[in-house]
Amino acid sequence: MIWEYWEGDGEYKESFKIALPDPIIVNNITQEELIEVITRINLIQLPEY
């Protein structure tokens, strides 16, 4: 039950983590590809609310 996880991070954050699938393991990724992935993550523009 979600109640067990509530105190650590909060029920919404724990629910989100539980709902996510396991990460996909990627083999044979080059350093250039990894740099591209990290660069794209760092360049994400979040909307201002």
ABEGO torsion letter per residue (X at the ends): XAAAAAAAAEAAAAAAAAABBBBBBBBGBBAAAAAAAAAAAAABBBBBX
